[in-house]
Amino acid sequence: MVYGMQLPVQSQSSMYAEGWEKGAGPEEFVEIARVADRTGFAYIACCDHVAIPRRLAEAMSTVWYDPVATLAHLAAVTENVRLMSHVAIVGLRHPLLSAKQYATLDRLSGGRLILGVGAGHVQEEFEALGVDFARRGPILDEAIDALRAALGTEEYPEYQGETFAFKDLGQLPRPAQTRVPLWVGGSSPAAVRRAATRADGWLPQGDPRDKLPEQIARLKRLREEAGIAEPVTVGAITEPLYVGEPAWPVGRRTLAGKPDALAESLRAYAAMGVDQIQVRFRSRGRGELTDQMAAFAADVAPHLN
């Protein structure tokens, strides 16, 4: 079981952003990415929203960095950590446009892209970009299939669907990877089915621990019924973490304490069939966050498996 993290700063929803992130920017990105790279994190991730309506701005904020630009910037200052969109709302853009951006990112990073995709939930965002919000599920299904073709090995990919179609249009550079891992985010029945039948991995969104085993069993059953033999990477987002005894209130849902106790708790995810966990640390500043990352990598991660 490996571990990755959603980058702070790049999205600042009131549900999870720490107070210090409001004044942070590129310098913090680079240091945090380098620490993740140095300490064995499997990936760093960046979210995707184009524009947030006023009615949602207080809860979601309007701070949402572009994932392609952000991950490309961080690709240049890291060597090993993978770069993931969690998640790209690919239905908002034509698949050839997304393929051009993400293929370039994969080539520039030496094959480190994980393309995480999701349906999206902000209606005004779809309307502003001329995309049918009511059809976002079927559009995403098509976009995934089209991206499979457009991110493959062919210089002139072909795809024919109801919403998207292309052929005799060449795109170079190709991705560095022969097959870019494509993971689907979301926990609705449609998202789980989409992950089972169209994706290489599943990124659940907010499932509590007691719900995950049932979801994982359904995911694997649907994949088997679809006749797909390749394994699917199962993810989970852990509770907020704090390595050690905090000297400040970190919240009742936070897992805090000695490294061996944290490792024991997190091993329960592996027992459920989870392959990768996405971790988030409570912190009051960049320094405390990078210290937490290093402590987790040194003292908790070696005992996860």
JOQUIKA-V542916 format. One record per pair of residues at least 12 apart in sequence whose C-alpha atoms are under 10 Angstrom apart, sorted by the first residue. I is the first residue (numbers start at 1). J is the second residue. Records with the same first field share a line. If there is no record, write none. Layout:
I->J ; J
This chain:
1->42 ; 234 ; 235 ; 266 ; 267 ; 269 ; 270 ; 271 ; 273 ; 274 ; 275 ; 276 ; 277 ; 301 ; 304 ; 305
2->40 ; 41 ; 42 ; 43 ; 235 ; 270 ; 274 ; 275 ; 276 ; 277 ; 278 ; 301 ; 302 ; 304 ; 305
3->40 ; 41 ; 42 ; 43 ; 44 ; 235 ; 236 ; 237 ; 275 ; 276 ; 277 ; 278 ; 279 ; 297 ; 301 ; 304
4->36 ; 40 ; 41 ; 42 ; 43 ; 44 ; 45 ; 81 ; 82 ; 83 ; 84 ; 235 ; 237 ; 276 ; 277 ; 278 ; 279 ; 280
5->33 ; 36 ; 41 ; 42 ; 43 ; 44 ; 45 ; 46 ; 84 ; 86 ; 237 ; 277 ; 278 ; 279 ; 280 ; 281 ; 293
6->43 ; 44 ; 45 ; 46 ; 47 ; 84 ; 85 ; 86 ; 237 ; 278 ; 279 ; 280
7->28 ; 29 ; 32 ; 33 ; 36 ; 43 ; 44 ; 45 ; 46 ; 47 ; 86 ; 280
8->20 ; 21 ; 24 ; 25 ; 28 ; 29 ; 32 ; 44 ; 45 ; 46 ; 280 ; 281 ; 286 ; 289
9->21 ; 22 ; 23 ; 24 ; 25 ; 26 ; 28 ; 29 ; 46 ; 63 ; 64 ; 65
10->22 ; 24 ; 25 ; 26 ; 29 ; 45 ; 46 ; 47 ; 48 ; 63 ; 64 ; 65 ; 66 ; 67 ; 70
11->46 ; 47 ; 48 ; 49 ; 60 ; 61 ; 62 ; 63 ; 64 ; 65 ; 66
12->59 ; 60 ; 61 ; 62 ; 63 ; 64 ; 65
13->56 ; 57 ; 58 ; 59 ; 60 ; 61 ; 62 ; 63 ; 64
14->57 ; 58 ; 59 ; 60 ; 61
15->59 ; 60
16->60 ; 240 ; 280 ; 282
17->60 ; 61 ; 282 ; 283
18->281 ; 282 ; 283 ; 284 ; 285
19->283 ; 284 ; 285
20->283 ; 284 ; 285 ; 286
21->283 ; 284 ; 285 ; 286
22->63
24->285 ; 286
26->70 ; 73 ; 74
28->285 ; 286 ; 287 ; 290
29->70 ; 71 ; 73 ; 74 ; 286
30->73 ; 74 ; 75 ; 76 ; 77 ; 78
31->74 ; 77 ; 78 ; 286 ; 287 ; 290
32->44 ; 74 ; 286 ; 287 ; 289 ; 290 ; 293
33->45 ; 71 ; 74 ; 75 ; 77 ; 78 ; 81 ; 83 ; 290
34->74 ; 75 ; 77 ; 78 ; 79 ; 80 ; 81 ; 290
35->78 ; 81 ; 289 ; 290 ; 291 ; 293 ; 294
36->78 ; 80 ; 81 ; 82 ; 290 ; 293 ; 294 ; 297
37->77 ; 78 ; 79 ; 80 ; 81 ; 82
38->78 ; 79 ; 80 ; 81 ; 294 ; 297
39->81 ; 293 ; 294 ; 295 ; 296 ; 297 ; 298 ; 301
40->80 ; 81 ; 293 ; 294 ; 297 ; 298 ; 301
41->80 ; 81 ; 82 ; 278 ; 279 ; 293 ; 294 ; 297 ; 301
42->80 ; 81 ; 82 ; 83 ; 84 ; 276 ; 277 ; 278
43->80 ; 81 ; 82 ; 83 ; 84 ; 85 ; 112 ; 113 ; 114 ; 276 ; 278
44->71 ; 74 ; 81 ; 82 ; 83 ; 84 ; 85 ; 86 ; 114 ; 278
45->67 ; 70 ; 71 ; 82 ; 83 ; 84 ; 85 ; 86 ; 87 ; 114 ; 115 ; 116 ; 278
46->64 ; 65 ; 66 ; 67 ; 68 ; 69 ; 70 ; 71 ; 83 ; 84 ; 85 ; 86 ; 87 ; 88 ; 116
47->64 ; 65 ; 66 ; 67 ; 68 ; 70 ; 84 ; 85 ; 86 ; 87 ; 88 ; 89 ; 116 ; 117
48->64 ; 65 ; 66 ; 67 ; 68 ; 85 ; 86 ; 87 ; 88 ; 89 ; 90 ; 117 ; 118 ; 120
49->62 ; 63 ; 64 ; 65 ; 66 ; 67 ; 87 ; 88 ; 89 ; 92 ; 120 ; 121 ; 122 ; 125
50->62 ; 63 ; 64 ; 65 ; 66 ; 89 ; 92 ; 122 ; 125 ; 126 ; 128 ; 129
51->63 ; 64 ; 122 ; 124 ; 125 ; 126 ; 128 ; 129
52->64 ; 122 ; 123 ; 124 ; 125
53->122 ; 123 ; 124 ; 125
54->124
56->122
66->85 ; 88
67->83 ; 84 ; 85 ; 86 ; 87 ; 88 ; 102
68->83 ; 84 ; 85 ; 88 ; 98 ; 101 ; 102 ; 104 ; 105
69->101 ; 105
70->83 ; 85
71->83 ; 84 ; 85 ; 102 ; 105 ; 106 ; 109 ; 113
72->101 ; 102 ; 104 ; 105 ; 106 ; 108 ; 109 ; 113
73->105 ; 109
74->109
75->105 ; 106 ; 108 ; 109 ; 110 ; 112 ; 113
76->108 ; 109
77->109
78->109
79->109 ; 110 ; 112
80->109 ; 110 ; 111 ; 112
81->109 ; 112 ; 113
82->106 ; 109 ; 110 ; 111 ; 112 ; 113 ; 114
83->105 ; 106 ; 109 ; 111 ; 112 ; 113 ; 114 ; 115 ; 116
84->112 ; 113 ; 114 ; 115 ; 116 ; 117 ; 181 ; 182 ; 183
85->102 ; 113 ; 114 ; 115 ; 116 ; 117 ; 118 ; 182 ; 183
86->114 ; 115 ; 116 ; 117 ; 118 ; 183 ; 184 ; 185 ; 203
87->115 ; 116 ; 117 ; 118 ; 119 ; 120 ; 183 ; 184 ; 185 ; 186 ; 203
88->115 ; 116 ; 117 ; 118 ; 119 ; 120 ; 184 ; 185
89->116 ; 117 ; 118 ; 119 ; 120 ; 121 ; 126 ; 136 ; 140 ; 143 ; 185
90->115 ; 116 ; 117 ; 118 ; 119 ; 120 ; 136 ; 139 ; 140 ; 141 ; 143 ; 144 ; 147
91->117 ; 118 ; 119 ; 120 ; 126 ; 131 ; 132 ; 133 ; 135 ; 136 ; 137 ; 138 ; 139 ; 140 ; 141 ; 142 ; 143 ; 144
92->119 ; 120 ; 125 ; 126 ; 127 ; 128 ; 129 ; 130 ; 131 ; 132 ; 133 ; 136 ; 139 ; 140 ; 143
93->129 ; 130 ; 131 ; 143
94->143 ; 146 ; 147 ; 163 ; 164 ; 165
95->142 ; 143 ; 144 ; 145 ; 146 ; 147 ; 148 ; 149 ; 150 ; 151 ; 164 ; 165 ; 166
96->143 ; 146 ; 147 ; 149 ; 150 ; 151 ; 157 ; 164 ; 165 ; 166 ; 169 ; 170 ; 171
97->147 ; 150
98->143 ; 147 ; 150 ; 151
99->146 ; 147 ; 148 ; 149 ; 150 ; 151 ; 152 ; 171 ; 174 ; 175
100->150 ; 151 ; 171 ; 172 ; 173 ; 174 ; 175
102->114 ; 115 ; 147 ; 151 ; 174 ; 175 ; 180
103->150 ; 151 ; 152 ; 171 ; 172 ; 173 ; 174 ; 175 ; 176 ; 177 ; 180
104->171 ; 172 ; 173 ; 174 ; 175 ; 176
105->173 ; 175 ; 176
106->151 ; 173 ; 174 ; 175 ; 176 ; 177 ; 180
107->172 ; 173 ; 174 ; 175 ; 176 ; 177
108->173 ; 175 ; 176
109->175 ; 176
110->175 ; 176 ; 177
111->175 ; 176 ; 177 ; 178 ; 179 ; 180
112->175 ; 176 ; 177 ; 180 ; 181
113->175 ; 176 ; 177 ; 180 ; 181 ; 182
114->180 ; 181 ; 182 ; 183 ; 200 ; 201
115->147 ; 180 ; 181 ; 182 ; 183 ; 184 ; 200 ; 201
116->181 ; 182 ; 183 ; 184 ; 185 ; 199 ; 200 ; 201 ; 202 ; 203
117->140 ; 143 ; 144 ; 182 ; 183 ; 184 ; 185 ; 186 ; 195 ; 199 ; 202 ; 203
118->136 ; 137 ; 140 ; 141 ; 144 ; 183 ; 184 ; 185 ; 186 ; 191 ; 194 ; 195 ; 203
119->133 ; 135 ; 136 ; 137 ; 138 ; 139 ; 140 ; 141 ; 184 ; 185 ; 186 ; 190 ; 191
120->133 ; 136 ; 137 ; 140 ; 185 ; 186
121->133 ; 136
123->136
137->190 ; 191 ; 194
138->162 ; 163 ; 190
139->161 ; 162 ; 163 ; 164
140->194
141->191 ; 194 ; 198
142->159 ; 160 ; 161 ; 162 ; 163 ; 164 ; 165
143->161 ; 163 ; 164
144->182 ; 183 ; 184 ; 194 ; 198 ; 199
145->159 ; 160 ; 161 ; 164 ; 198 ; 199
146->158 ; 159 ; 160 ; 161 ; 163 ; 164 ; 165 ; 166
147->159 ; 180 ; 182
148->179 ; 180 ; 181 ; 182 ; 198 ; 199
149->166
150->166 ; 167 ; 170 ; 171 ; 174 ; 175
151->171 ; 174 ; 175 ; 176 ; 177 ; 178 ; 179 ; 180
152->174 ; 175 ; 177 ; 178 ; 179 ; 180
153->173 ; 174 ; 175 ; 176 ; 177 ; 178 ; 179
154->170 ; 171 ; 172 ; 174
155->168 ; 169 ; 170 ; 171 ; 172 ; 173 ; 174
156->168 ; 169 ; 170 ; 171 ; 172
157->169 ; 170 ; 171
158->170
179->200
180->200
181->199 ; 200 ; 201 ; 233
182->195 ; 198 ; 199 ; 200 ; 201 ; 202 ; 233
183->195 ; 196 ; 198 ; 199 ; 200 ; 201 ; 202 ; 203 ; 232 ; 233 ; 234 ; 235
184->196 ; 198 ; 199 ; 200 ; 201 ; 202 ; 203 ; 204
185->199 ; 201 ; 202 ; 203 ; 204 ; 205 ; 235
186->202 ; 203 ; 204 ; 205 ; 206 ; 207
187->202 ; 203 ; 204 ; 205 ; 206 ; 207 ; 212 ; 215
188->204 ; 205 ; 207 ; 215
189->215 ; 218 ; 219
191->203 ; 204 ; 205 ; 219
192->204 ; 215 ; 216 ; 218 ; 219 ; 220 ; 222 ; 223
193->218 ; 219 ; 220 ; 221 ; 222 ; 223 ; 226
194->219 ; 222 ; 223
195->219 ; 220 ; 222 ; 223 ; 232 ; 233 ; 234
196->216 ; 218 ; 219 ; 220 ; 221 ; 222 ; 223 ; 224 ; 225 ; 226 ; 228 ; 231 ; 232
197->219 ; 220 ; 222 ; 223 ; 224 ; 225 ; 226 ; 227 ; 228 ; 232
198->223 ; 226 ; 228
199->223 ; 231 ; 232 ; 233
200->230 ; 231 ; 232 ; 233 ; 234
201->231 ; 232 ; 233 ; 234 ; 235 ; 275 ; 276
202->216 ; 219 ; 232 ; 233 ; 234 ; 235 ; 236 ; 274 ; 275 ; 276
203->233 ; 234 ; 235 ; 236 ; 237 ; 276 ; 277 ; 278
204->216 ; 234 ; 235 ; 236 ; 237
205->235 ; 236 ; 237
206->236 ; 237 ; 238 ; 239
207->236 ; 237 ; 238
208->236 ; 237 ; 238 ; 239
209->236 ; 237 ; 238 ; 239 ; 268 ; 269 ; 272
210->272
212->235 ; 236 ; 269 ; 272 ; 273 ; 274
213->269 ; 271 ; 272 ; 273 ; 274
214->272
216->234 ; 235 ; 272 ; 273 ; 274
217->272 ; 273
219->232 ; 234
220->232 ; 234
232->275
233->273 ; 274 ; 275 ; 276
234->270 ; 272 ; 273 ; 274 ; 275 ; 276 ; 277
235->269 ; 270 ; 273 ; 274 ; 275 ; 276 ; 277 ; 278
236->269 ; 270 ; 273 ; 274 ; 275 ; 276 ; 277 ; 278 ; 279
237->269 ; 276 ; 277 ; 278 ; 279 ; 280
238->254 ; 255 ; 266 ; 269 ; 277 ; 278 ; 279 ; 280 ; 281
239->253 ; 254 ; 255 ; 256 ; 266 ; 278 ; 279 ; 280 ; 281
240->252 ; 253 ; 254 ; 255 ; 256 ; 278 ; 279 ; 280 ; 281 ; 282
241->253 ; 254 ; 255 ; 256 ; 257 ; 262 ; 279 ; 280 ; 281 ; 282 ; 283 ; 292 ; 293 ; 296
242->254 ; 255 ; 256 ; 257 ; 258 ; 259 ; 262 ; 280 ; 281 ; 282 ; 283 ; 289 ; 292 ; 293 ; 295 ; 296
243->255 ; 256 ; 257 ; 258 ; 259 ; 260 ; 261 ; 262 ; 281 ; 282 ; 291 ; 292 ; 293 ; 294 ; 295 ; 296 ; 299 ; 300
244->256 ; 257 ; 258 ; 259 ; 261 ; 262 ; 292 ; 295 ; 296
245->257 ; 258
246->282 ; 283
248->283 ; 284
249->282
250->281 ; 282 ; 283 ; 284
251->282
254->280 ; 281 ; 282
255->281 ; 282
256->281 ; 282
258->299 ; 300
259->295 ; 296 ; 298 ; 299 ; 300 ; 301 ; 303
260->299 ; 300 ; 301 ; 302 ; 303 ; 304
261->300
262->296 ; 299 ; 300 ; 301 ; 303 ; 304
263->296 ; 299 ; 300 ; 301 ; 302 ; 303 ; 304 ; 305
264->300 ; 303 ; 304 ; 305
265->304
266->300 ; 301 ; 303 ; 304 ; 305
267->303 ; 304 ; 305
268->304 ; 305
269->304
270->304 ; 305
271->305
279->293 ; 296
280->292 ; 293
281->293 ; 296
